[in-house]
């Protein structure tokens, strides 16, 4: 059963209970009101009849059709009806009331059934000592009025209840249409691509938006869909990067592994046939193993940086950034004498809370990248400055620059700007990716700007007073 139908039926049951309570209270009030009116009429009539009984001894005329009047002489032993009298065949109820008046100082009123006549309202009053006037009025008119009132209530309440259920169900269905739209959208998402539901749940053109509660639910629903869409897009991108990373890693590891295997075979052959070549093959075997070890170390470091939320690979300490730059510059001059290097620092030390080994690795990668991707003799410069809460290290070279289409991907893993460059000279393609990941792990980052004749990599690190 649909929600609108259940709500309409629940509203009908609740309305039925309300109608029953209202009808019962109204019927009880009307019955009490009519009985009080009848009692007041009896009292008014008896006031006139008491004067007649006091003057003539009896009451000769009854006031209304179906009413009865009797005058009784009451003593301790008997109750005697005076004649003439207008009484029914069954006078027991009238006589009982007259007898009760003998022991009462006030007027008495009661309801009793008279055989052959029906239910009557009786009222007794003492005309003079020993003489009691008893009047009886039929209650049939009151009962008929109450029955008619009940009938009218049942018919009206039934019609009102039916109309309430029918129109209430229609209004509820109309008000719940936005929820139906949500259900259809959810089914569409479950059976189709999420991007097919990019429109989400817009406001209805007919103005039937379901009120502020449904509008709030619609907004929350659309926000949830946007988060799901974004999450799926991020997940798909992550899966794509993971597949590409695994494929590139397998490709990169295949070359040194094949080299190791080949040099191992050559070493075995030389050991048996060419002893003079054995040392040369052994050196190449060690070089390839070392190269593969460096590649595996970079891959392991990137994996640990990706899982920085669980385990951080940094061991931070209070470090002078200027000193780290000087050490990296000295190592660069020793390993790349063909590239003149200029270093510019401030007047004093620049102390940061960093992992000195990892920041040194970043600096070495940036300087090595400048040497590898520029011709011999290309000048390289390093500048250390502070800008507010950020320390800046700019590594610049005067090489040919990076093409515009490659600038966005220079930090991708295994990406090389020069596709023709050999792995021996071009590296593994992980240097800049490792450098950027380490900078981000320290709360900073690396930017690149390039033009023909000038390429600048800027390392940003937060100072102790920064965020």
C-alpha atoms as one frame of an Amber mdcrd trajectory, in Angstrom:
protein
   0.000   0.000   0.000   1.408   3.368  -1.015   2.356   5.989   1.531  -0.347
   8.434   0.366  -3.065   5.799   0.791  -1.799   4.832   4.243  -1.703   8.450
   5.323  -5.216   9.046   3.971  -6.565   5.982   5.800  -4.781   7.013   8.978
  -6.282  10.480   8.644  -9.681   8.866   8.136  -9.355   6.719  11.267  -8.249
   9.733  13.287 -11.143  11.795  11.911 -13.574   8.974  12.692 -12.416   8.956
  16.308 -12.792  12.741  16.468 -16.249  12.563  14.907 -17.297   9.855  17.385
 -16.167  11.922  20.363 -17.797  15.089  19.025 -21.015  13.251  18.137 -21.239
  11.562  21.526 -20.637  14.823  23.378 -23.142  16.687  21.195 -25.811  13.983
  21.632 -25.317  13.872  25.409 -25.520  17.648  25.606 -28.660  17.775  23.455
 -30.362  15.029  25.490 -29.556  16.806  28.741 -30.739  20.119  27.309 -34.064
  18.692  26.111 -34.671  16.936  29.440 -34.002  20.184  31.281 -36.429  21.951
  28.950 -39.050  19.288  29.635 -38.474  19.637  33.380 -38.888  23.405  33.134
 -42.176  22.926  31.248 -43.385  20.502  33.918 -42.497  22.993  36.614 -44.289
  25.821  34.801 -47.415  23.732  34.185 -47.495  22.460  37.760 -47.435  26.016
  39.061 -50.795  26.614  37.342 -52.128  23.144  38.170 -51.251  23.519  41.858
 -53.513  26.589  42.105 -56.345  24.675  40.373 -55.868  21.691  42.715 -55.830
  23.944  45.765 -59.064  25.629  44.667 -61.043  22.629  43.329 -59.314  19.652
  44.878 -58.498  18.161  41.489 -57.114  19.211  38.120 -59.764  18.965  35.478
 -57.705  19.605  32.305 -54.367  18.311  31.139 -52.191  20.933  29.401 -50.830
  18.919  26.386 -51.820  15.793  24.533 -50.275  12.739  26.141 -49.558  14.465
  29.449 -51.132  13.158  32.693 -51.988  14.878  35.973 -53.062  13.317  39.245
 -53.795  14.563  42.763 -53.128  12.150  45.641 -54.113  12.200  49.291 -51.086
  10.895  51.092 -51.101   9.464  54.609 -48.765   7.244  56.526 -50.778   4.157
  55.571 -52.038   4.761  52.024 -51.937   6.849  48.887 -55.393   7.639  47.447
 -56.048   9.062  43.983 -58.641  11.779  43.863 -61.383  11.644  41.215 -61.916
  12.811  38.568 -58.354  12.407  37.317 -56.660  12.118  33.918 -54.327   9.155
  34.455 -53.167   6.137  32.438 -54.286   2.623  33.179 -50.961   1.912  34.901
 -50.671   4.399  37.787 -47.990   2.659  39.804 -45.235   5.062  38.827 -47.395
   8.094  39.737 -48.424   6.536  43.061 -44.809   5.655  43.915 -43.740   9.250
  43.325 -46.650  10.539  45.477 -45.676   8.135  48.239 -42.063   9.350  48.047
 -43.260  12.937  48.411 -44.645  12.069  51.848 -41.054  11.722  53.060 -39.529
  14.652  51.146 -39.433  18.363  51.864 -38.643  19.312  48.258 -40.004  18.655
  44.834 -39.097  15.298  43.275 -38.490  14.444  39.626 -37.796  11.060  38.094
 -38.063   9.101  34.854 -40.166   5.921  34.796 -41.764   3.559  32.316 -45.584
   3.345  32.254 -46.973   0.122  30.805 -48.833   0.694  27.581 -47.633   4.317
  27.327 -43.846   4.414  27.294 -41.201   6.391  29.172 -42.413   9.447  31.082
 -40.821  12.240  33.018 -42.589  12.580  36.397 -42.632  15.578  38.723 -44.306
  15.773  42.115 -45.007  18.719  44.397 -47.005  19.149  47.606 -50.080  21.350
  47.112 -50.848  21.453  50.819 -50.071  19.098  53.675 -51.222  15.588  52.746
 -52.073  16.540  49.154 -49.524  15.828  46.363 -49.766  16.870  42.722 -48.043
  14.516  40.248 -47.575  15.449  36.569 -46.207  13.165  33.844 -44.838  14.227
  30.451 -43.833  11.749  27.722 -40.140  11.548  26.870 -40.917  10.206  23.386
 -40.404  13.595  21.711 -37.005  13.965  23.366 -35.979  10.480  22.237 -37.169
  11.123  18.684 -35.252  14.399  18.556 -32.113  12.700  19.857 -32.522   9.828
  17.365 -32.897  12.304  14.507 -29.814  14.164  15.708 -27.835  10.908  15.779
 -29.042  10.032  12.273 -28.071  13.449  10.946 -24.680  13.186  12.623 -24.001
   9.741  11.200 -24.928  10.824   7.669 -23.032  14.108   7.818 -19.976  12.598
   9.477 -19.947   9.706   6.996 -20.081  12.085   4.032 -17.438  14.319   5.614
 -15.236  11.302   6.338 -15.542  10.003   2.765 -14.780  13.439   1.342 -11.874
  13.840   3.717 -10.348  10.494   2.716 -10.858  11.072  -1.018  -9.696  14.661
  -1.170  -7.055  14.072   1.507  -5.611  11.201  -0.515  -5.539  13.382  -3.605
  -3.864  16.234  -1.746  -1.399  13.870  -0.103  -0.569  12.292  -3.443  -0.045
  15.750  -4.889   2.123  16.764  -1.958   4.145  13.543  -2.163   4.866  13.879
  -5.872   8.347  15.304  -5.136   9.081  12.126  -3.160   7.943  10.090  -6.156
  10.344  12.135  -8.277  13.106  11.262  -5.837  12.216   7.585  -6.043  12.267
   7.675  -9.859  15.592   9.476  -9.804  17.009   6.907  -7.375  15.787   4.040
  -9.589  17.339   5.766 -12.578  20.638   6.078 -10.773  20.480   2.418  -9.730
  19.923   1.227 -13.300  21.899   3.797 -15.307  24.990   5.924 -15.151  24.841
   8.627 -12.505  25.741  11.267 -15.072  22.404  10.657 -16.819  20.666  12.221
 -13.816  22.693  15.429 -13.884  19.498  17.495 -13.702  18.822  16.033 -10.262
  15.540  17.244  -8.763  14.683  20.749  -9.981  11.713  22.737  -8.678   8.447
  21.664 -10.266   7.115  24.014 -12.906   3.536  23.642 -11.631   4.503  25.020
  -8.211   3.749  21.747  -6.416   7.041  21.585  -4.594   5.669  19.970  -1.409
   6.431  22.829   0.958   9.624  23.807   2.778  10.195  20.355   4.296  10.155
  18.623   0.915  12.229  21.450  -0.567  14.807  20.895   2.171  14.747  17.162
   1.477  15.154  17.862  -2.248  18.171  20.059  -1.561  19.722  17.414   0.684
  18.994  14.741  -1.944  20.618  16.789  -4.708  23.605  17.531  -2.494  23.960
  13.833  -1.742  23.832  13.016  -5.465  26.493  15.618  -6.175  28.718  14.135
  -3.473  28.131  10.641  -4.848  28.894  11.864  -8.371  32.068  13.584  -7.192
  33.085  10.545  -5.141  32.561   8.211  -8.082  34.527  10.548 -10.331  37.378
  10.677  -7.815  37.235   6.909  -7.427  37.263   6.361 -11.180  40.191   8.753
 -11.546  42.030   7.020  -8.710  41.435   3.620 -10.289  42.641   4.932 -13.634
  45.772   6.389 -12.045  46.337   3.145 -10.157  46.061   1.054 -13.330  48.369
   3.450 -15.169  50.777   3.446 -12.238  50.878  -0.349 -12.075  51.366  -0.584
 -15.823  54.149   2.037 -15.791  55.819   0.477 -12.755  55.772  -2.939 -14.409
  57.230  -1.457 -17.563  59.924   0.458 -15.700  60.920  -2.531 -13.582  61.043
  -4.857 -16.586  64.075  -3.104 -18.106  66.432  -3.324 -15.100  65.235  -6.851
 -14.373  66.013  -7.935 -17.930  69.360  -6.170 -17.685  70.160  -7.926 -14.429
  69.215 -11.237 -15.954  71.297 -10.563 -19.073  74.391  -9.411 -17.174  74.023
 -12.387 -14.841  74.175 -14.692 -17.878  77.162 -12.777 -19.267  78.896 -12.929
 -15.895  78.354 -16.688 -15.771  79.751 -17.058 -19.299  82.715 -14.773 -18.587
  83.503 -16.583 -15.349  83.878 -19.794 -17.365  85.396 -18.536 -20.615  86.536
 -14.882 -20.354  87.847 -14.159 -16.834  89.063 -10.728 -17.946  85.470  -9.651
 -18.726  84.072 -10.917 -15.440  84.662  -7.740 -13.414  83.152  -5.520 -16.086
  79.975  -7.634 -16.251  79.799  -7.769 -12.465  79.995  -3.946 -12.269  77.180
  -3.561 -14.774  75.150  -6.129 -12.850  75.606  -4.159  -9.635  74.732  -0.879
 -11.389  71.473  -2.271 -12.735  70.601  -3.731  -9.327  71.325  -0.358  -7.691
  69.182   1.407 -10.316  66.325  -0.983  -9.648  66.749  -0.439  -5.920  66.452
   3.343  -6.341  63.306   2.866  -8.394  61.780   0.571  -5.770  62.699   3.030
  -3.011  60.898   5.828  -4.883  57.843   3.654  -5.393  57.782   2.697  -1.719
  58.150   6.343  -0.669  55.259   7.412  -2.921  53.096   4.623  -1.508  53.875
   5.741   2.047  53.145   9.369   1.167  49.810   8.332  -0.353  48.974   6.670
   2.975  50.091   9.677   5.033  46.757   9.654   6.946  47.741   6.324   8.508
  51.507   6.548   8.760  53.676   9.567   7.995  57.217   8.864   6.691  58.547
  12.226   7.935  60.911  12.739  10.864  60.748  16.469  11.413  63.280  18.520
  13.339  64.334  22.153  13.615  66.402  22.694  10.439  68.133  25.579   8.684
  66.785  25.676   5.117  69.716  27.849   3.925  72.190  25.226   5.090  70.269
  22.469   3.273  70.356  24.516   0.067  74.120  25.076   0.400  74.691  21.334
   0.896  72.551  20.482  -2.151  74.411  23.119  -4.196  77.806  21.685  -3.239
  76.672  18.182  -4.217  75.298  19.495  -7.525  78.551  21.256  -8.428  80.471
  18.051  -7.746  78.178  15.806  -9.796  77.367  18.245 -12.625  80.452  20.388
 -13.250  79.170  21.262 -16.726  76.305  23.410 -15.329  77.348  26.606 -13.532
  75.262  27.128 -10.389  74.509  30.422  -8.612  73.067  30.407  -5.083  71.318
  33.404  -3.519  70.274  33.317   0.161  69.285  35.818   2.791  71.502  37.409
   5.368  70.926  34.752   8.017  69.562  31.232   8.591  65.928  30.336   7.840
  64.764  27.811  10.399  61.909  25.438   9.596  60.328  22.378  11.167  60.977
  19.814   8.411  62.510  16.428   7.724  65.985  17.502   6.550  66.661  14.257
   4.666  63.440  14.534   2.660  63.807  18.246   1.919  67.364  17.567   0.773
  65.924  14.876  -1.504  63.483  17.443  -2.950  66.283  19.925  -3.596  68.492
  17.252  -5.213  65.630  16.171  -7.474  64.916  19.734  -8.606  68.599  20.476
  -9.303  69.135  17.144 -11.056  66.035  17.762 -13.159  67.481  21.126 -14.248
  70.774  19.466 -15.276  69.253  16.456 -17.028  66.817  18.408 -19.184  69.173
  21.207 -20.314  72.260  21.188 -22.531  75.725  21.284 -20.994  76.820  24.755
 -20.028  73.269  25.919 -19.188  73.378  28.075 -16.050  71.274  27.041 -13.043
  70.339  29.242 -10.092  68.882  28.684  -6.618  67.257  31.471  -4.587  66.019
  31.238  -0.992  63.529  33.855   0.245  60.774  34.235   2.836  57.323  35.602
   2.012  55.244  36.070   5.160  54.445  32.629   6.560  56.033  30.802   3.627
  59.624  29.963   2.755  60.388  29.881  -0.979  63.175  28.061  -2.843  63.333
  28.858  -6.571  65.357  26.541  -8.818  65.717  28.128 -12.269  67.541  27.196
 -15.445  68.019  28.921 -18.807  67.188  25.827 -20.837  64.740  25.417 -23.722
  61.720  25.365 -21.394  58.791  22.970 -21.035  56.103  22.851 -23.768  52.748
  24.191 -22.644  51.035  20.847 -23.217  53.482  19.129 -20.844  53.498  21.588
 -17.937  50.415  20.117 -16.300  51.868  16.601 -16.368  55.498  17.102 -15.388
  54.631  15.976 -11.839  52.857  12.801 -12.998  54.551   9.552 -12.165  56.701
   8.045 -14.944  55.978  11.023 -17.194  58.822  12.345 -19.360  58.710  15.518
 -21.405  61.267  14.135 -23.859  59.800  10.802 -24.963  62.960   9.926 -26.854
  65.226  10.337 -23.815  66.794   7.091 -22.629  66.199   5.813 -19.144  69.876
   5.942 -18.409  69.905   9.700 -18.918  66.300  10.650 -18.330  65.771   8.832
 -15.040  62.730   6.857 -13.959  60.207   9.676 -14.299  59.509   9.685 -10.549
  61.785  12.521  -9.406  59.356  15.441  -9.688  56.439  13.312  -8.465  58.406
  12.343  -5.361  59.473  15.970  -4.831  55.924  17.313  -5.008  54.581  14.548
  -2.732  57.263  15.298  -0.143  56.531  19.035  -0.332  52.811  18.395   0.215
  53.581  16.080   3.118  55.320  19.073   4.749  52.247  21.271   4.168  53.748
  23.044   1.153  53.904  22.460  -2.567  55.828  22.920  -5.800  54.855  25.155
  -8.744  56.387  25.416 -12.171  56.527  28.258 -14.685  58.299  27.940 -17.997
  59.069  29.836 -21.146  61.808  29.416 -23.755  65.048  30.333 -21.984  63.621
  30.206 -18.450  62.121  27.413 -16.336  61.483  27.987 -12.638  60.429  25.395
 -10.058  59.284  27.022  -6.793  59.297  25.010  -3.576  56.927  26.408  -0.898
  57.288  25.412   2.753  55.391  26.818   5.753  57.407  28.616   8.405  56.830
  27.861  12.129  54.455  30.844  12.362  52.454  29.714   9.312  49.705  27.137
   8.889
